[in-house]
Amino acid sequence: MLLKTALRAQALRSSGVFSGSLKVLQRPWIRTRTPTHPGLCAASRGIHVDSPPIIPTLTTSYAHGTSTSSLRNTTVGDSLLQTVERWPDREAVIFVGDGVRKTFAQLQQDVDQVAAGLLALGLQKGDRLGMWAPNIYEWVLVQFATARAGIIMVTVNPAYQVQEVEHILRASGCKAVVCRAQFKTQNYSDMLRELCPGIELSSPGDTRSVRLPDLRSVILLDSRQQGMFHFEDVMQAGSSTFMQLLQDLQKKISFDDPINIQFTSGTTGLPKGATLSHHNIVNNAYFVGKRIVYGTTENSPGTFCQSPTDNMERKSETVGFVLDHVEAKVVDPTTGQVVPLGTTGELQIRGYCVMLGYWGDEAKTRETITESGWYKTGDLATMDAFSYCRIVGRIKDMIIRGGENIYPTEIEQLLQTHPKIKEVQVVGVQDTRLGEEVCACIRLVDGEQCTAEEIKAFCKGQVRPEFTYLALQDPSLLPVCDQLPDDRHWKGDRSPTAVHNVAHWRARRRPLACTTSPTAVHDVAHCRARRRPLILKDKIKS
């Protein structure tokens, strides 16, 4: 999650387009009033975030980022126009590898030409268009052109394979897709021919496919192929008639309209399409343009930010303080009540940044966004009196033992201080009496020997409850994997044996010397990946 968000934030900052187009909109205004929140005094809930907070204002884990900068009530297209009026000859985008340099005026001219061309192809306000390409000038063009035409752009990961692309285009009902014929080892045109058999026999703009029933147009950026448009065809189709249609359309486009569908994989199941509005993107781009941010796709994406003046502890251990006009709270996952400062709970977000919903999935939207507008991030976090937030894990990793919430990260941090332990992951296993029990899966330092009793003695009095299950990997035997997975690459799946499922036990070698059987330990990963409690029979006696 953090990696994806960091990349999106970096793209917003580095492109120069959003930040440049929104600088002109900055206006001082009267500080906003903090929202009513039962049981909290005004001083305890609002924190001023024009600069990093220096006064510990908060008294509970709820924060509202107040600001002297107002929210922007404009669309992405209008933001670009306002920037052109002020800095027409300033460079807007530079793609060194492709030899592209464009001023804001030149960018605007190209954007309107593409937007008019898309209207000429028959696309209408509210239609979806998939953009399947790496970081190139045409990507920027299509983003702004769809915004101007009221078309919703669906971002498609350039690394996707056939089945993934099929799901994205079908779930969002894309009427058109823009892509290169090929990028690196990916042959996009071949994949689209597989999804649309016989496309080479059809006329461009008249694609028919059972697998992609809504798709009508494939637009290639770098070659001409049968049954597909070339990007130049779109540019040339934007005649004066469609230019006028584009201008008339501006009166019908609202900043609350959707502009993007960005698919996010989450931890399980198929990717879900987070639907973002002009209001989401314009304001988030403005407030994160000068900062390093944390957030999620569903939050446009930034919700917390760090400052260059933050000390090393805050830079390395927190995701920063709450962003302007964003509400954040940490709640008890069981009761939903706001927890005291420094107490672990689920991080929830409310404000302009929260997505409109998951495209075509009302059930998942209702599951993720509460009736009062809070987006449930699924992250376990703590908050301090300055609104600085620490992410300590995922709520799906939380173990509920006899009604008590146990956070694996806290136990792992202690175990990782043991000199004989190289890697550790803590998971929950099913228990008939308590619901779940704690299982620590440990990989020892090469050459070290350790017993379950030794580990338990080390933890006694420092963590609770005591471990019911321990699985020790003997490094003298052939290892099943080189390292345990972590949250950077195994989002949400923190079991040390999750790799077993992927590697199929690495040619079925027997790597574990455990107090539970190797089969039982393998089941940790099997159940963990499916979010089901694990059933173990070999219980360690205290």
LUMGU-575244 format. One record per residue (C-alpha): x, y, z; residue in one letter. Coordinates in steps of 0.02 Angstrom, whole numbers. Layout:
atom east=X north=Y up=Z aa=A $
...
END
This chain:
atom east=0 north=0 up=0 aa=M $
atom east=135 north=123 up=52 aa=L $
atom east=236 north=87 up=-105 aa=L $
atom east=90 north=115 up=-221 aa=K $
atom east=41 north=275 up=-134 aa=T $
atom east=218 north=342 up=-135 aa=A $
atom east=230 north=312 up=-322 aa=L $
atom east=65 north=400 up=-355 aa=R $
atom east=116 north=549 up=-248 aa=A $
atom east=285 north=556 up=-333 aa=Q $
atom east=201 north=554 up=-503 aa=A $
atom east=90 north=700 up=-454 aa=L $
atom east=238 north=801 up=-393 aa=R $
atom east=359 north=758 up=-531 aa=S $
atom east=240 north=785 up=-676 aa=S $
atom east=227 north=969 up=-634 aa=G $
atom east=56 north=973 up=-716 aa=V $
atom east=-58 north=965 up=-566 aa=F $
atom east=53 north=1068 up=-452 aa=S $
atom east=82 north=1199 up=-585 aa=G $
atom east=-100 north=1212 up=-632 aa=S $
atom east=-158 north=1228 up=-453 aa=L $
atom east=-35 north=1357 up=-388 aa=K $
atom east=-139 north=1493 up=-466 aa=V $
atom east=-289 north=1439 up=-363 aa=L $
atom east=-210 north=1470 up=-193 aa=Q $
atom east=-306 north=1603 up=-96 aa=R $
atom east=-302 north=1647 up=89 aa=P $
atom east=-465 north=1622 up=179 aa=W $
atom east=-541 north=1620 up=353 aa=I $
atom east=-495 north=1465 up=453 aa=R $
atom east=-628 north=1331 up=441 aa=T $
atom east=-729 north=1284 up=592 aa=R $
atom east=-698 north=1113 up=664 aa=T $
atom east=-839 north=986 up=648 aa=P $
atom east=-951 north=939 up=789 aa=T $
atom east=-895 north=778 up=872 aa=H $
atom east=-990 north=720 up=1026 aa=P $
atom east=-889 north=716 up=1185 aa=G $
atom east=-742 north=819 up=1120 aa=L $
atom east=-704 north=1000 up=1157 aa=C $
atom east=-654 north=1112 up=1012 aa=A $
atom east=-471 north=1119 up=1063 aa=A $
atom east=-458 north=931 up=1068 aa=S $
atom east=-515 north=893 up=892 aa=R $
atom east=-444 north=1024 up=773 aa=G $
atom east=-260 north=1046 up=735 aa=I $
atom east=-191 north=1181 up=621 aa=H $
atom east=-84 north=1106 up=482 aa=V $
atom east=-23 north=1250 up=374 aa=D $
atom east=145 north=1200 up=446 aa=S $
atom east=198 north=1049 up=552 aa=P $
atom east=102 north=1053 up=718 aa=P $
atom east=208 north=1110 up=865 aa=I $
atom east=75 north=1114 up=1000 aa=I $
atom east=4 north=948 up=1065 aa=P $
atom east=-178 north=997 up=1039 aa=T $
atom east=-264 north=828 up=1030 aa=L $
atom east=-329 north=736 up=1183 aa=T $
atom east=-397 north=583 up=1094 aa=T $
atom east=-362 north=491 up=931 aa=S $
atom east=-469 north=605 up=822 aa=Y $
atom east=-397 north=746 up=717 aa=A $
atom east=-466 north=873 up=595 aa=H $
atom east=-333 north=962 up=493 aa=G $
atom east=-384 north=1146 up=491 aa=T $
atom east=-305 north=1261 up=363 aa=S $
atom east=-300 north=1439 up=298 aa=T $
atom east=-311 north=1369 up=120 aa=S $
atom east=-487 north=1332 up=61 aa=S $
atom east=-543 north=1183 up=-40 aa=L $
atom east=-545 north=1209 up=-229 aa=R $
atom east=-714 north=1203 up=-315 aa=N $
atom east=-649 north=1175 up=-490 aa=T $
atom east=-626 north=1033 up=-615 aa=T $
atom east=-462 north=965 up=-680 aa=V $
atom east=-495 north=1041 up=-851 aa=G $
atom east=-532 north=1213 up=-780 aa=D $
atom east=-376 north=1204 up=-671 aa=S $
atom east=-271 north=1179 up=-827 aa=L $
atom east=-357 north=1324 up=-917 aa=L $
atom east=-326 north=1442 up=-772 aa=Q $
atom east=-143 north=1397 up=-772 aa=T $
atom east=-130 north=1425 up=-960 aa=V $
atom east=-204 north=1598 up=-939 aa=E $
atom east=-72 north=1643 up=-811 aa=R $
atom east=84 north=1552 up=-878 aa=W $
atom east=53 north=1508 up=-1061 aa=P $
atom east=238 north=1500 up=-1107 aa=D $
atom east=301 north=1408 up=-953 aa=R $
atom east=354 north=1228 up=-983 aa=E $
atom east=220 north=1108 up=-921 aa=A $
atom east=288 north=935 up=-963 aa=V $
atom east=456 north=865 up=-1016 aa=I $
atom east=487 north=687 up=-1074 aa=F $
atom east=674 north=683 up=-1107 aa=V $
atom east=680 north=506 up=-1176 aa=G $
atom east=545 north=542 up=-1304 aa=D $
atom east=609 north=716 up=-1347 aa=G $
atom east=446 north=799 up=-1291 aa=V $
atom east=440 north=973 up=-1215 aa=R $
atom east=275 north=1066 up=-1205 aa=K $
atom east=223 north=1233 up=-1132 aa=T $
atom east=56 north=1248 up=-1046 aa=F $
atom east=-19 north=1330 up=-1201 aa=A $
atom east=45 north=1189 up=-1312 aa=Q $
atom east=-17 north=1059 up=-1190 aa=L $
atom east=-189 north=1138 up=-1186 aa=Q $
atom east=-199 north=1141 up=-1375 aa=Q $
atom east=-155 north=956 up=-1386 aa=D $
atom east=-275 north=913 up=-1246 aa=V $
atom east=-424 north=994 up=-1332 aa=D $
atom east=-378 north=913 up=-1498 aa=Q $
atom east=-379 north=741 up=-1417 aa=V $
atom east=-538 north=778 up=-1319 aa=A $
atom east=-630 north=832 up=-1477 aa=A $
atom east=-564 north=678 up=-1566 aa=G $
atom east=-632 north=563 up=-1431 aa=L $
atom east=-802 north=645 up=-1449 aa=L $
atom east=-790 north=618 up=-1637 aa=A $
atom east=-763 north=432 up=-1606 aa=L $
atom east=-931 north=427 up=-1519 aa=G $
atom east=-876 north=433 up=-1338 aa=L $
atom east=-993 north=531 up=-1225 aa=Q $
atom east=-992 north=608 up=-1052 aa=K $
atom east=-986 north=467 up=-924 aa=G $
atom east=-911 north=337 up=-1042 aa=D $
atom east=-756 north=246 up=-982 aa=R $
atom east=-590 north=241 up=-1074 aa=L $
atom east=-446 north=128 up=-1022 aa=G $
atom east=-269 north=199 up=-1025 aa=M $
atom east=-146 north=56 up=-1037 aa=W $
atom east=28 north=130 up=-1053 aa=A $
atom east=187 north=176 up=-959 aa=P $
atom east=240 north=353 up=-911 aa=N $
atom east=230 north=443 up=-1079 aa=I $
atom east=165 north=610 up=-1145 aa=Y $
atom east=8 north=531 up=-1217 aa=E $
atom east=-39 north=471 up=-1042 aa=W $
atom east=-44 north=652 up=-982 aa=V $
atom east=-139 north=704 up=-1139 aa=L $
atom east=-273 north=572 up=-1118 aa=V $
atom east=-294 north=610 up=-932 aa=Q $
atom east=-330 north=793 up=-965 aa=F $
atom east=-427 north=759 up=-1125 aa=A $
atom east=-547 north=639 up=-1041 aa=T $
atom east=-568 north=764 up=-899 aa=A $
atom east=-615 north=899 up=-1026 aa=R $
atom east=-737 north=784 up=-1117 aa=A $
atom east=-820 north=717 up=-960 aa=G $
atom east=-754 north=542 up=-998 aa=I $
atom east=-695 north=434 up=-853 aa=I $
atom east=-517 north=371 up=-876 aa=M $
atom east=-480 north=196 up=-809 aa=V $
atom east=-297 north=173 up=-766 aa=T $
atom east=-232 north=2 up=-821 aa=V $
atom east=-69 north=-64 up=-749 aa=N $
atom east=57 north=-82 up=-893 aa=P $
atom east=116 north=-248 up=-818 aa=A $
atom east=-56 north=-329 up=-826 aa=Y $
atom east=-80 north=-493 up=-918 aa=Q $
atom east=-233 north=-549 up=-1018 aa=V $
atom east=-346 north=-604 up=-875 aa=Q $
atom east=-308 north=-449 up=-771 aa=E $
atom east=-341 north=-332 up=-918 aa=V $
atom east=-503 north=-423 up=-957 aa=E $
atom east=-564 north=-400 up=-778 aa=H $
atom east=-522 north=-214 up=-774 aa=I $
atom east=-597 north=-170 up=-943 aa=L $
atom east=-752 north=-277 up=-917 aa=R $
atom east=-786 north=-224 up=-737 aa=A $
atom east=-775 north=-39 up=-782 aa=S $
atom east=-869 north=-59 up=-947 aa=G $
atom east=-734 north=26 up=-1050 aa=C $
atom east=-795 north=84 up=-1220 aa=K $
atom east=-619 north=123 up=-1282 aa=A $
atom east=-441 north=80 up=-1235 aa=V $
atom east=-282 north=176 up=-1278 aa=V $
atom east=-119 north=81 up=-1276 aa=C $
atom east=47 north=47 up=-1360 aa=R $
atom east=59 north=-105 up=-1473 aa=A $
atom east=199 north=-167 up=-1362 aa=Q $
atom east=296 north=-115 up=-1207 aa=F $
atom east=450 north=-212 up=-1152 aa=K $
atom east=396 north=-395 up=-1149 aa=T $
atom east=210 north=-351 up=-1152 aa=Q $
atom east=124 north=-366 up=-1321 aa=N $
atom east=-35 north=-268 up=-1291 aa=Y $
atom east=-106 north=-284 up=-1466 aa=S $
atom east=-89 north=-474 up=-1462 aa=D $
atom east=-177 north=-481 up=-1294 aa=M $
atom east=-319 north=-373 up=-1360 aa=L $
atom east=-335 north=-484 up=-1513 aa=R $
atom east=-353 north=-632 up=-1394 aa=E $
atom east=-489 north=-540 up=-1299 aa=L $
atom east=-573 north=-480 up=-1459 aa=C $
atom east=-561 north=-622 up=-1587 aa=P $
atom east=-584 north=-560 up=-1765 aa=G $
atom east=-547 north=-378 up=-1724 aa=I $
atom east=-432 north=-370 up=-1875 aa=E $
atom east=-584 north=-404 up=-1986 aa=L $
atom east=-689 north=-264 up=-1910 aa=S $
atom east=-687 north=-79 up=-1945 aa=S $
atom east=-600 north=33 up=-1817 aa=P $
atom east=-730 north=89 up=-1691 aa=G $
atom east=-840 north=-63 up=-1719 aa=D $
atom east=-755 north=-194 up=-1611 aa=T $
atom east=-869 north=-333 up=-1548 aa=R $
atom east=-816 north=-455 up=-1413 aa=S $
atom east=-907 north=-576 up=-1299 aa=V $
atom east=-770 north=-558 up=-1168 aa=R $
atom east=-773 north=-366 up=-1177 aa=L $
atom east=-952 north=-325 up=-1226 aa=P $
atom east=-937 north=-137 up=-1200 aa=D $
atom east=-775 north=-111 up=-1297 aa=L $
atom east=-792 north=-27 up=-1467 aa=R $
atom east=-626 north=61 up=-1502 aa=S $
atom east=-444 north=12 up=-1483 aa=V $
atom east=-325 north=158 up=-1507 aa=I $
atom east=-140 north=117 up=-1533 aa=L $
atom east=-7 north=246 up=-1496 aa=L $
atom east=139 north=179 up=-1596 aa=D $
atom east=81 north=78 up=-1747 aa=S $
atom east=-61 north=48 up=-1870 aa=R $
atom east=-150 north=-120 up=-1863 aa=Q $
atom east=-308 north=-188 up=-1940 aa=Q $
atom east=-468 north=-152 up=-1843 aa=G $
atom east=-385 north=-22 up=-1731 aa=M $
atom east=-367 north=167 up=-1733 aa=F $
atom east=-200 north=255 up=-1727 aa=H $
atom east=-184 north=398 up=-1603 aa=F $
atom east=-158 north=518 up=-1749 aa=E $
atom east=-329 north=469 up=-1814 aa=D $
atom east=-404 north=532 up=-1651 aa=V $
atom east=-309 north=696 up=-1661 aa=M $
atom east=-365 north=726 up=-1840 aa=Q $
atom east=-546 north=681 up=-1803 aa=A $
atom east=-564 north=831 up=-1687 aa=G $
atom east=-641 north=949 up=-1815 aa=S $
atom east=-715 north=1120 up=-1777 aa=S $
atom east=-886 north=1040 up=-1753 aa=T $
atom east=-823 north=932 up=-1612 aa=F $
atom east=-718 north=1075 up=-1542 aa=M $
atom east=-880 north=1173 up=-1521 aa=Q $
atom east=-964 north=1021 up=-1445 aa=L $
atom east=-819 north=1011 up=-1321 aa=L $
atom east=-840 north=1194 up=-1272 aa=Q $
atom east=-1028 north=1173 up=-1248 aa=D $
atom east=-996 north=1020 up=-1141 aa=L $
atom east=-897 north=1120 up=-1011 aa=Q $
atom east=-1058 north=1191 up=-938 aa=K $
atom east=-1117 north=1015 up=-897 aa=K $
atom east=-961 north=953 up=-808 aa=I $
atom east=-961 north=967 up=-618 aa=S $
atom east=-815 north=951 up=-498 aa=F $
atom east=-914 north=813 up=-413 aa=D $
atom east=-916 north=708 up=-572 aa=D $
atom east=-804 north=554 up=-579 aa=P $
atom east=-642 north=575 up=-676 aa=I $
atom east=-541 north=417 up=-636 aa=N $
atom east=-568 north=236 up=-593 aa=I $
atom east=-409 north=169 up=-513 aa=Q $
atom east=-409 north=-17 up=-475 aa=F $
atom east=-333 north=-69 up=-310 aa=T $
atom east=-300 north=-251 up=-271 aa=S $
atom east=-318 north=-246 up=-82 aa=G $
atom east=-267 north=-406 up=7 aa=T $
atom east=-390 north=-531 up=-65 aa=T $
atom east=-504 north=-555 up=-213 aa=G $
atom east=-510 north=-465 up=-379 aa=L $
atom east=-456 north=-282 up=-395 aa=P $
atom east=-588 north=-154 up=-350 aa=K $
atom east=-613 north=7 up=-448 aa=G $
atom east=-595 north=158 up=-334 aa=A $
atom east=-695 north=298 up=-418 aa=T $
atom east=-621 north=472 up=-393 aa=L $
atom east=-699 north=640 up=-434 aa=S $
atom east=-624 north=803 up=-498 aa=H $
atom east=-649 north=869 up=-320 aa=H $
atom east=-548 north=723 up=-249 aa=N $
atom east=-402 north=741 up=-367 aa=I $
atom east=-389 north=931 up=-384 aa=V $
atom east=-387 north=960 up=-196 aa=N $
atom east=-276 north=814 up=-152 aa=N $
atom east=-152 north=864 up=-288 aa=A $
atom east=-148 north=1041 up=-218 aa=Y $
atom east=-120 north=992 up=-37 aa=F $
atom east=7 north=854 up=-69 aa=V $
atom east=103 north=946 up=-205 aa=G $
atom east=234 north=1009 up=-83 aa=K $
atom east=242 north=859 up=34 aa=R $
atom east=283 north=675 up=57 aa=I $
atom east=119 north=586 up=88 aa=V $
atom east=40 north=428 up=152 aa=Y $
atom east=-130 north=369 up=96 aa=G $
atom east=-229 north=246 up=-9 aa=T $
atom east=-300 north=244 up=-184 aa=T $
atom east=-473 north=263 up=-108 aa=E $
atom east=-418 north=428 up=-29 aa=N $
atom east=-356 north=512 up=-188 aa=S $
atom east=-225 north=461 up=-114 aa=P $
atom east=-150 north=574 up=22 aa=G $
atom east=-213 north=588 up=201 aa=T $
atom east=-56 north=616 up=306 aa=F $
atom east=104 north=708 up=262 aa=C $
atom east=280 north=729 up=325 aa=Q $
atom east=382 north=888 up=333 aa=S $
atom east=568 north=911 up=291 aa=P $
atom east=585 north=987 up=465 aa=T $
atom east=521 north=830 up=553 aa=D $
atom east=649 north=745 up=664 aa=N $
atom east=719 north=575 up=617 aa=M $
atom east=600 north=480 up=730 aa=E $
atom east=448 north=556 up=648 aa=R $
atom east=519 north=532 up=473 aa=K $
atom east=562 north=349 up=502 aa=S $
atom east=423 north=291 up=617 aa=E $
atom east=268 north=391 up=567 aa=T $
atom east=174 north=435 up=408 aa=V $
atom east=164 north=616 up=464 aa=G $
atom east=25 north=731 up=523 aa=F $
atom east=-152 north=745 up=456 aa=V $
atom east=-175 north=840 up=292 aa=L $
atom east=-277 north=999 up=269 aa=D $
atom east=-466 north=973 up=277 aa=H $
atom east=-449 north=788 up=318 aa=V $
atom east=-527 north=704 up=469 aa=E $
atom east=-438 north=553 up=541 aa=A $
atom east=-478 north=444 up=690 aa=K $
atom east=-415 north=283 up=768 aa=V $
atom east=-555 north=172 up=833 aa=V $
atom east=-573 north=9 up=926 aa=D $
atom east=-606 north=-119 up=788 aa=P $
atom east=-736 north=-207 up=896 aa=T $
atom east=-835 north=-62 up=969 aa=T $
atom east=-801 north=76 up=842 aa=G $
atom east=-761 north=198 up=983 aa=Q $
atom east=-617 north=323 up=968 aa=V $
atom east=-469 north=259 up=1068 aa=V $
atom east=-353 north=359 up=1182 aa=P $
atom east=-195 north=436 up=1111 aa=L $
atom east=-57 north=309 up=1081 aa=G $
atom east=-179 north=162 up=1080 aa=T $
atom east=-185 north=45 up=931 aa=T $
atom east=-344 north=36 up=829 aa=G $
atom east=-409 north=48 up=651 aa=E $
atom east=-370 north=208 up=556 aa=L $
atom east=-522 north=287 up=474 aa=Q $
atom east=-529 north=439 up=359 aa=I $
atom east=-667 north=563 up=314 aa=R $
atom east=-667 north=716 up=203 aa=G $
atom east=-656 north=781 up=25 aa=Y $
atom east=-524 north=649 up=-16 aa=C $
atom east=-634 north=495 up=7 aa=V $
atom east=-680 north=411 up=-158 aa=M $
atom east=-857 north=410 up=-227 aa=L $
atom east=-858 north=221 up=-209 aa=G $
atom east=-804 north=61 up=-294 aa=Y $
atom east=-865 north=61 up=-474 aa=W $
atom east=-1010 north=-60 up=-496 aa=G $
atom east=-990 north=-135 up=-321 aa=D $
atom east=-1114 north=-58 up=-200 aa=E $
atom east=-1093 north=-198 up=-73 aa=A $
atom east=-905 north=-174 up=-59 aa=K $
atom east=-930 north=15 up=-52 aa=T $
atom east=-1051 north=0 up=95 aa=R $
atom east=-931 north=-120 up=180 aa=E $
atom east=-787 north=4 up=164 aa=T $
atom east=-871 north=175 up=188 aa=I $
atom east=-984 north=197 up=340 aa=T $
atom east=-1153 north=285 up=334 aa=E $
atom east=-1071 north=437 up=412 aa=S $
atom east=-939 north=445 up=276 aa=G $
atom east=-788 north=366 up=362 aa=W $
atom east=-674 north=263 up=250 aa=Y $
atom east=-608 north=111 up=341 aa=K $
atom east=-425 north=95 up=288 aa=T $
atom east=-397 north=-77 up=364 aa=G $
atom east=-233 north=-11 up=437 aa=D $
atom east=-194 north=-30 up=621 aa=L $
atom east=-121 north=133 up=686 aa=A $
atom east=-87 north=246 up=833 aa=T $
atom east=-100 north=436 up=843 aa=M $
atom east=-11 north=561 up=954 aa=D $
atom east=-65 north=732 up=1019 aa=A $
atom east=10 north=817 up=864 aa=F $
atom east=-91 north=703 up=747 aa=S $
atom east=66 north=608 up=692 aa=Y $
atom east=13 north=433 up=645 aa=C $
atom east=106 north=267 up=658 aa=R $
atom east=52 north=120 up=551 aa=I $
atom east=79 north=-41 up=649 aa=V $
atom east=-7 north=-172 up=542 aa=G $
atom east=-165 north=-226 up=454 aa=R $
atom east=-330 north=-258 up=541 aa=I $
atom east=-348 north=-425 up=452 aa=K $
atom east=-189 north=-479 up=541 aa=D $
atom east=-262 north=-439 up=712 aa=M $
atom east=-290 north=-589 up=824 aa=I $
atom east=-448 north=-592 up=931 aa=I $
atom east=-415 north=-707 up=1079 aa=R $
atom east=-562 north=-725 up=1196 aa=G $
atom east=-623 north=-551 up=1150 aa=G $
atom east=-450 north=-472 up=1173 aa=E $
atom east=-371 north=-384 up=1024 aa=N $
atom east=-191 north=-440 up=999 aa=I $
atom east=-78 north=-354 up=873 aa=Y $
atom east=54 north=-468 up=793 aa=P $
atom east=175 north=-326 up=758 aa=T $
atom east=197 north=-289 up=944 aa=E $
atom east=247 north=-469 up=979 aa=I $
atom east=359 north=-478 up=825 aa=E $
atom east=453 north=-322 up=877 aa=Q $
atom east=497 north=-403 up=1043 aa=L $
atom east=546 north=-571 up=966 aa=L $
atom east=659 north=-486 up=839 aa=Q $
atom east=769 north=-425 up=982 aa=T $
atom east=813 north=-606 up=1027 aa=H $
atom east=992 north=-639 up=969 aa=P $
atom east=951 north=-810 up=898 aa=K $
atom east=801 north=-756 up=795 aa=I $
atom east=827 north=-703 up=614 aa=K $
atom east=647 north=-681 up=558 aa=E $
atom east=477 north=-700 up=639 aa=V $
atom east=294 north=-686 up=595 aa=Q $
atom east=149 north=-700 up=717 aa=V $
atom east=-19 north=-767 up=660 aa=V $
atom east=-184 north=-823 up=735 aa=G $
atom east=-240 north=-1003 up=741 aa=V $
atom east=-414 north=-1069 up=778 aa=Q $
atom east=-458 north=-1117 up=956 aa=D $
atom east=-623 north=-1196 up=1007 aa=T $
atom east=-630 north=-1106 up=1175 aa=R $
atom east=-555 north=-934 up=1139 aa=L $
atom east=-589 north=-917 up=955 aa=G $
atom east=-406 north=-887 up=910 aa=E $
atom east=-238 north=-919 up=990 aa=E $
atom east=-66 north=-845 up=956 aa=V $
atom east=59 north=-938 up=847 aa=C $
atom east=237 north=-873 up=823 aa=A $
atom east=329 north=-941 up=671 aa=C $
atom east=516 north=-914 up=689 aa=I $
atom east=668 north=-933 up=578 aa=R $
atom east=830 north=-947 up=676 aa=L $
atom east=999 north=-867 up=639 aa=V $
atom east=1108 north=-986 up=539 aa=D $
atom east=1201 north=-1103 up=656 aa=G $
atom east=1094 north=-1066 up=809 aa=E $
atom east=991 north=-1191 up=907 aa=Q $
atom east=838 north=-1141 up=1009 aa=C $
atom east=691 north=-1224 up=1094 aa=T $
atom east=512 north=-1170 up=1114 aa=A $
atom east=538 north=-1162 up=1302 aa=E $
atom east=684 north=-1042 up=1279 aa=E $
atom east=578 north=-926 up=1173 aa=I $
atom east=434 north=-931 up=1297 aa=K $
atom east=552 north=-891 up=1441 aa=A $
atom east=621 north=-742 up=1344 aa=F $
atom east=445 north=-672 up=1318 aa=C $
atom east=377 north=-707 up=1492 aa=K $
atom east=322 north=-548 up=1576 aa=G $
atom east=353 north=-445 up=1419 aa=Q $
atom east=206 north=-494 up=1309 aa=V $
atom east=40 north=-573 up=1339 aa=R $
atom east=-38 north=-692 up=1312 aa=P $
atom east=96 north=-825 up=1309 aa=E $
atom east=114 north=-921 up=1148 aa=F $
atom east=4 north=-1071 up=1126 aa=T $
atom east=93 north=-1125 up=967 aa=Y $
atom east=272 north=-1108 up=909 aa=L $
atom east=349 north=-1163 up=745 aa=A $
atom east=539 north=-1160 up=738 aa=L $
atom east=627 north=-1177 up=572 aa=Q $
atom east=790 north=-1276 up=586 aa=D $
atom east=918 north=-1189 up=473 aa=P $
atom east=1022 north=-1347 up=463 aa=S $
atom east=886 north=-1421 up=353 aa=L $
atom east=849 north=-1364 up=175 aa=L $
atom east=753 north=-1200 up=188 aa=P $
atom east=586 north=-1183 up=102 aa=V $
atom east=621 north=-1001 up=62 aa=C $
atom east=763 north=-877 up=69 aa=D $
atom east=668 north=-758 up=182 aa=Q $
atom east=500 north=-732 up=262 aa=L $
atom east=380 north=-620 up=168 aa=P $
atom east=350 north=-443 up=230 aa=D $
atom east=216 north=-313 up=203 aa=D $
atom east=311 north=-227 up=64 aa=R $
atom east=286 north=-375 up=-53 aa=H $
atom east=154 north=-481 up=35 aa=W $
atom east=19 north=-355 up=72 aa=K $
atom east=-82 north=-414 up=219 aa=G $
atom east=-18 north=-594 up=208 aa=D $
atom east=107 north=-600 up=349 aa=R $
atom east=122 north=-786 up=378 aa=S $
atom east=302 north=-848 up=367 aa=P $
atom east=248 north=-999 up=268 aa=T $
atom east=145 north=-908 up=137 aa=A $
atom east=289 north=-939 up=19 aa=V $
atom east=251 north=-1126 up=34 aa=H $
atom east=94 north=-1102 up=-69 aa=N $
atom east=186 north=-1008 up=-206 aa=V $
atom east=338 north=-1119 up=-213 aa=A $
atom east=243 north=-1281 up=-182 aa=H $
atom east=362 north=-1323 up=-42 aa=W $
atom east=510 north=-1293 up=-158 aa=R $
atom east=506 north=-1465 up=-241 aa=A $
atom east=426 north=-1538 up=-83 aa=R $
atom east=582 north=-1527 up=23 aa=R $
atom east=548 north=-1549 up=210 aa=R $
atom east=612 north=-1389 up=289 aa=P $
atom east=532 north=-1376 up=460 aa=L $
atom east=573 north=-1451 up=628 aa=A $
atom east=421 north=-1397 up=724 aa=C $
atom east=323 north=-1428 up=881 aa=T $
atom east=179 north=-1439 up=757 aa=T $
atom east=186 north=-1547 up=602 aa=S $
atom east=252 north=-1473 up=439 aa=P $
atom east=81 north=-1502 up=364 aa=T $
atom east=-1 north=-1400 up=502 aa=A $
atom east=123 north=-1259 up=479 aa=V $
atom east=89 north=-1261 up=292 aa=H $
atom east=-95 north=-1240 up=334 aa=D $
atom east=-53 north=-1074 up=421 aa=V $
atom east=-17 north=-1000 up=250 aa=A $
atom east=-163 north=-1088 up=167 aa=H $
atom east=-288 north=-1019 up=291 aa=C $
atom east=-202 north=-851 up=311 aa=R $
atom east=-213 north=-815 up=126 aa=A $
atom east=-400 north=-847 up=133 aa=R $
atom east=-430 north=-750 up=295 aa=R $
atom east=-492 north=-905 up=385 aa=R $
atom east=-437 north=-961 up=559 aa=P $
atom east=-313 north=-1104 up=561 aa=L $
atom east=-356 north=-1269 up=643 aa=I $
atom east=-207 north=-1348 up=732 aa=L $
atom east=-211 north=-1508 up=832 aa=K $
atom east=-34 north=-1513 up=904 aa=D $
atom east=-49 north=-1391 up=1049 aa=K $
atom east=105 north=-1351 up=1152 aa=I $
atom east=80 north=-1389 up=1335 aa=K $
atom east=126 north=-1248 up=1451 aa=S $
END
